[in-house]
Amino acid sequence: MLVVAHISDTHLDGGGRALERTRRVMRYLRGCAVDVILATGDLADHGEISEYESVKAELVADVPVLMLPGNHDRRSAYRKVLLDSEGDTPINQLHRVGGVLFALCDSTIPGRDDGLLAPETLDWLRRVLTEADAPVFIGLHHHPIRLHNPLVDSIRLNNAEQLAAIVAEFPIVAAVLCGHAHAAAAGTFAGRPLLAAPGVVSTTRLPWTTADELTWQNTADLTDPPGVAFHVCEDGSLTTHFRTVPD
């Protein structure tokens, strides 16, 4: 059995609020019996070097902590601090934890909030899946399905059909894991589970839960506690639990 703790959207910005909520989540997870922690993007808020220094200091545990970039992240600074490398190309990484592979894809478009898996990323993912010898979790920041929230759906993954074609081709894909929406969600994508992590820094309000017309100025609920998704993989089956993190 493998237990994956899935978080997203810490938006560390040098301020106290994001830092406190991130520390709260990580403190909680360090007390849980998980095998790996996955953070699916928007680690930093402005993509600055100092913010990634905070990411590097805070997103640590006695188990592997895997990360990928989101639309608020900047590749060059991300690489410099977190990967000790240079460059501005997509940040795609493969990790093995226990008997599971994590194919972490960069879905960012520099300077934009919506997402795209570049041709080189899709080619990389196809090679990974062709050679895979264990169940694969595909991770990316942008959600590839409609979550029925017009605001966040306006900045989802643009070329989801290309990803869907690859996922459908390879039964070894166990699930697709994403962030970006700042809301826990579960669906299906190309016949596989699609699981979005709740946000750490805030939660997006859903259109049918309020009479307000939601805008980018009022959609974030800053009072909701941060959340975590726990994905349990055992004997080819997958179960997900969502939890809020206590004070």
C-alpha positions, 0 to 999 in steps of 0.5 A, a space after each residue: 500500500 502506498 499513501 500519497 499526500 497531495 497538496 497544491 497552491 501554497 502561493 508562498 509570497 514572503 507574507 505571514 498568511 501563506 507561510 502560516 498556512 503552509 507550515 500548518 499543512 506540513 506540520 500536519 503531514 509530518 505527523 501522518 504515516 504517508 509515503 510521499 507528499 506531492 505539491 502540484 504547483 503555484 508553490 510561489 506567488 510571484 516566482 521570485 528567488 526569495 519565495 523559492 528559498 521559502 519553498 525549499 525551507 518549508 516543503 520538507 519532510 522525512 518522506 520524499 516531497 515532489 513538486 511541479 510548477 504552476 502558472 504563478 511559478 517561474 521556470 528560471 527561478 524554480 530551477 535555480 533554487 529547487 533543482 540547482 540548474 539553469 534554463 527556461 524549458 519545461 520542467 518535466 520530472 520522473 520519480 519512483 516512490 515504492 512501486 509507483 512512478 510519478 510523471 510530473 508534467 509542466 503545463 505552464 505557459 510563461 506569462 499566462 494563467 491558462 495551461 498547455 502541455 508543450 510538444 516536448 512535454 507530450 513526447 516526454 510523457 509518451 516515452 515515460 509511459 512506454 518504458 514504465 514498469 509500474 503504475 503511473 500517476 501523471 501530475 500537472 498543475 492545470 485541470 484538464 476537465 471542466 470543474 463547472 466553475 466558469 472562472 477557473 475553467 477559463 484558465 484550464 488546460 488548453 490541449 486536454 484532448 492531446 493528453 487524453 489520447 495518451 492516457 487512453 493509450 496506456 492502461 498503466 496510468 493509475 490517475 491524473 493529479 492536478 491543482 490550480 482550482 483551489 478546490 478539492 474535486 474528483 472526476 474522470 479523464 480518459 477513463 481514469 480518475 482525475 483528482 484535484 487537490 484543495 488549495 493551501 492558501 485559499 479555497 474557491 467558492 462554487 457558483 451554486 453555493 452563493 447568490 453572489 456573482 463570482 469574480 476574481 476579486 471575491 471568489 477566494 474564500 480566505 477563511 476556509 481551512 487548508 485541505 489535503 487529499 490522501 490517495 491510497 494505492 493498493 493492489 491496483 485500486 485507488 481510493 482518495 480521502 479529502 481532509 481539512 487541516 486543523 489549527 
